[in-house]
Amino acid sequence: MSGFLYFVPDTDVLPSKAYDKLPEDLRSILYDATWSHVFAQRGPHNKSGMIISVHPPKGGTEAIAGYYAKNQTWNAVEADDGSIPYYVGFENGRRPKPSDLQRPDMMQGHEVKLNDGELYRIPVIHAAYTTLPLGYRVRKGIPNLEIAPQYEELVAEGAKWFDMATSETAAGFSEMYLFACLILRLNYRVGLMECSLDCLNLLTTDNVSEIISVTLGFRDIQAEIEAQKKRATQADS
């Protein structure tokens, strides 16, 4: 398949790593990306601007940078104020696969099959079972492992979701979708639009729950319970 294309209207061609010039939402997706680019005099909705084709990881395929209306599908990403800071596109019949979207440094985690039939690796953010990168903090001459500072807010958010799950507090499906997309973004260059029905159609009410369960460590907790039961059975026999 091939990766996503992005169209930023009313913008001149930007070199790779000119992240500060990109719309904020797009920066959160492409913060570790490099890309090919062209200026389209006439792009989606007859607007002019820059088209980005993200360089895929090894094993992925790059989409052709350019605007070819008959061969592509484009979706506008609408901001809160009704403006359209950018569009997400893909080649018809060649929707991106996980191998086209992976970040260079994939975090460890558990695989979950999503609605496109592909397996995606979901990191665990719950502190007791986390697969997030850890760093060392030294206190009184003793090094201790701690969550890397850039993930502290994410872990705090995960703790809130863990408390909600264990107290059987219901979350709305919109909240669940937003949180699941946030978790997917850790290992893949995707956002709300990319995961939606309009693009990859990755998420359903069922697998959103599974992503949240996995990232909060419930699969690990269940595995630990089963292991304890097995050890107890072996000890009794």
C-alpha positions as CSV (number, residue, x, y, z in Angstrom):
1,M,0.0,0.0,0.0
2,S,1.2,3.6,0.5
3,G,1.3,6.2,3.2
4,F,-0.9,9.3,3.8
5,L,-0.7,12.5,1.9
6,Y,-1.3,15.9,3.5
7,F,-2.4,19.1,1.8
8,V,-1.8,22.4,3.7
9,P,-3.6,25.2,1.8
10,D,-2.2,28.7,1.3
11,T,1.3,27.4,2.3
12,D,4.5,27.5,0.3
13,V,6.7,24.4,0.1
14,L,8.3,23.6,3.4
15,P,11.4,21.4,3.8
16,S,11.3,18.3,6.0
17,K,11.6,19.1,9.8
18,A,10.0,22.6,9.3
19,Y,7.5,21.4,11.9
20,D,6.8,24.8,13.4
21,K,5.2,25.9,10.1
22,L,2.7,23.1,10.1
23,P,-0.8,23.3,11.7
24,E,-0.7,22.2,15.4
25,D,-2.7,19.0,15.0
26,L,-0.5,17.9,12.1
27,R,2.7,18.6,14.1
28,S,1.5,16.2,16.7
29,I,1.3,13.5,14.0
30,L,4.5,14.3,12.0
31,Y,6.8,15.4,14.8
32,D,9.4,12.6,13.9
33,A,8.7,12.5,10.1
34,T,10.6,13.6,7.0
35,W,8.7,14.1,3.7
36,S,8.7,14.8,0.0
37,H,6.7,17.8,-1.1
38,V,5.3,19.7,-4.0
39,F,3.4,23.0,-4.5
40,A,-0.1,22.4,-6.0
41,Q,-1.5,25.4,-7.8
42,R,-4.8,23.6,-7.7
43,G,-5.4,21.1,-4.9
44,P,-8.5,19.9,-3.0
45,H,-11.4,22.3,-3.2
46,N,-9.5,24.2,-5.9
47,K,-7.1,25.7,-3.3
48,S,-3.4,26.2,-3.8
49,G,-0.8,25.0,-1.2
50,M,1.7,22.3,-0.2
51,I,1.2,18.6,-0.6
52,I,3.3,16.4,1.7
53,S,4.1,12.7,1.2
54,V,5.6,11.3,4.4
55,H,8.7,9.1,4.0
56,P,7.6,5.7,5.3
57,P,9.7,3.4,7.6
58,K,11.7,0.6,6.1
59,G,9.2,-1.8,4.5
60,G,6.6,0.9,3.9
61,T,5.7,2.6,0.6
62,E,5.6,6.3,0.0
63,A,2.6,7.9,-1.8
64,I,3.2,10.0,-4.9
65,A,3.4,13.7,-3.9
66,G,0.9,15.5,-6.0
67,Y,-2.8,16.2,-6.6
68,Y,-4.5,13.6,-8.8
69,A,-8.2,14.1,-8.1
70,K,-9.4,10.9,-9.9
71,N,-6.9,8.7,-8.2
72,Q,-7.0,10.1,-4.7
73,T,-9.5,10.6,-1.8
74,W,-9.1,13.8,0.3
75,N,-10.8,14.6,3.6
76,A,-10.8,18.1,5.2
77,V,-9.7,18.3,8.8
78,E,-11.9,21.0,10.3
79,A,-10.8,23.1,13.3
80,D,-13.0,24.2,16.2
81,D,-13.5,27.6,14.5
82,G,-14.7,26.0,11.2
83,S,-11.5,26.6,9.3
84,I,-9.7,23.9,7.4
85,P,-6.0,24.0,8.3
86,Y,-5.2,20.8,6.3
87,Y,-6.5,17.8,4.4
88,V,-5.7,14.1,4.7
89,G,-5.4,12.1,1.5
90,F,-4.6,8.6,0.3
91,E,-4.4,6.9,-3.1
92,N,-7.6,5.0,-4.0
93,G,-7.2,1.3,-3.6
94,R,-4.0,1.8,-1.6
95,R,-5.0,2.8,1.9
96,P,-2.1,2.8,4.3
97,K,-1.1,-0.3,6.3
98,P,0.6,-0.3,9.7
99,S,4.0,-0.8,7.9
100,D,3.4,2.6,6.2
101,L,2.6,4.4,9.4
102,Q,5.0,3.1,12.0
103,R,7.2,5.5,13.8
104,P,11.0,4.9,13.6
105,D,11.2,3.9,17.3
106,M,8.3,1.5,18.0
107,M,7.5,1.1,21.7
108,Q,6.9,-2.4,23.1
109,G,3.3,-3.5,23.8
110,H,0.6,-5.9,22.8
111,E,-0.9,-6.4,19.4
112,V,-4.6,-5.7,18.8
113,K,-6.4,-6.4,15.6
114,L,-8.3,-3.3,14.4
115,N,-11.2,-2.9,12.0
116,D,-9.0,-3.0,8.9
117,G,-8.0,-6.5,9.8
118,E,-4.4,-5.5,10.6
119,L,-2.5,-5.9,13.9
120,Y,-1.4,-2.7,15.7
121,R,1.0,-2.6,18.6
122,I,-0.5,-0.9,21.6
123,P,1.9,0.4,24.4
124,V,0.9,-0.1,28.0
125,I,0.9,3.2,29.9
126,H,-0.3,2.0,33.3
127,A,2.6,2.5,35.6
128,A,2.8,-1.0,37.1
129,Y,3.1,-2.6,33.6
130,T,4.2,0.2,31.4
131,T,6.1,-0.4,28.2
132,L,6.8,3.4,27.8
133,P,10.5,4.4,27.8
134,L,12.0,4.7,31.2
135,G,14.8,6.8,32.5
136,Y,17.0,6.8,35.6
137,R,16.7,9.2,38.5
138,V,19.4,9.0,41.2
139,R,18.5,9.6,44.8
140,K,21.0,9.1,47.7
141,G,23.3,7.4,45.3
142,I,20.7,4.9,44.2
143,P,19.4,4.8,40.6
144,N,15.7,4.3,40.2
145,L,13.7,3.7,37.1
146,E,11.0,6.3,36.3
147,I,8.8,7.3,33.4
148,A,10.6,9.6,31.0
149,P,9.4,13.2,31.7
150,Q,7.8,13.6,28.2
151,Y,5.3,10.8,29.1
152,E,4.3,12.0,32.6
153,E,1.1,13.7,31.5
154,L,0.1,10.7,29.5
155,V,0.6,8.4,32.5
156,A,-1.4,10.7,34.6
157,E,-4.2,10.6,32.0
158,G,-3.9,6.8,32.0
159,A,-4.3,6.8,35.8
160,K,-7.6,8.7,35.5
161,W,-8.9,6.2,33.0
162,F,-7.7,3.3,35.2
163,D,-9.6,4.7,38.1
164,M,-12.7,5.2,35.9
165,A,-12.5,1.6,34.7
166,T,-12.0,0.1,38.2
167,S,-14.8,2.2,39.6
168,E,-17.1,1.2,36.7
169,T,-17.5,4.9,35.8
170,A,-18.8,5.0,32.2
171,A,-17.0,7.1,29.6
172,G,-18.7,8.4,26.5
173,F,-17.8,6.9,23.1
174,S,-16.4,10.2,21.9
175,E,-14.0,10.3,24.9
176,M,-13.0,6.7,24.3
177,Y,-12.3,7.4,20.6
178,L,-10.1,10.4,21.5
179,F,-8.1,8.4,24.0
180,A,-7.7,5.4,21.7
181,C,-6.4,7.7,18.9
182,L,-4.0,9.3,21.4
183,I,-2.6,5.8,22.3
184,L,-2.4,4.7,18.6
185,R,-0.4,7.9,17.9
186,L,2.4,6.7,20.1
187,N,3.5,4.1,17.6
188,Y,1.8,5.2,14.4
189,R,1.5,8.5,12.5
190,V,-2.3,8.8,12.8
191,G,-4.8,11.3,14.1
192,L,-8.5,11.5,14.5
193,M,-9.2,11.8,10.8
194,E,-6.8,9.0,9.8
195,C,-8.5,6.5,12.2
196,S,-12.0,7.5,11.2
197,L,-14.6,6.0,8.8
198,D,-13.4,8.5,6.2
199,C,-9.9,7.1,6.0
200,L,-8.8,3.8,7.6
201,N,-11.9,3.0,9.6
202,L,-9.7,1.5,12.3
203,L,-11.9,1.9,15.4
204,T,-15.2,0.5,16.5
205,T,-16.9,0.6,19.9
206,D,-15.6,-2.9,20.5
207,N,-11.9,-2.5,19.6
208,V,-11.8,1.0,21.2
209,S,-12.6,-0.8,24.5
210,E,-9.9,-3.4,23.8
211,I,-7.2,-0.7,23.1
212,I,-8.1,1.0,26.3
213,S,-8.1,-2.2,28.3
214,V,-4.6,-3.2,26.9
215,T,-3.0,0.2,27.4
216,L,-4.3,0.3,31.0
217,G,-2.6,-3.0,31.7
218,F,-5.7,-5.2,32.1
219,R,-4.4,-7.8,29.7
220,D,-1.2,-8.0,31.8
221,I,-3.2,-8.2,35.0
222,Q,-5.3,-11.0,33.6
223,A,-2.2,-12.9,32.5
224,E,-0.7,-12.5,36.0
225,I,-3.9,-13.8,37.6
226,E,-3.8,-16.9,35.3
227,A,-0.1,-17.5,36.0
228,Q,-0.8,-17.3,39.8
229,K,-3.7,-19.8,39.4
230,K,-1.4,-22.2,37.4
231,R,1.3,-22.0,40.1
232,A,-1.2,-22.7,42.8
233,T,-2.6,-25.7,40.9
234,Q,0.9,-27.1,40.4
235,A,1.8,-26.6,44.1
236,D,-1.3,-28.5,45.1
237,S,-0.7,-31.4,42.8
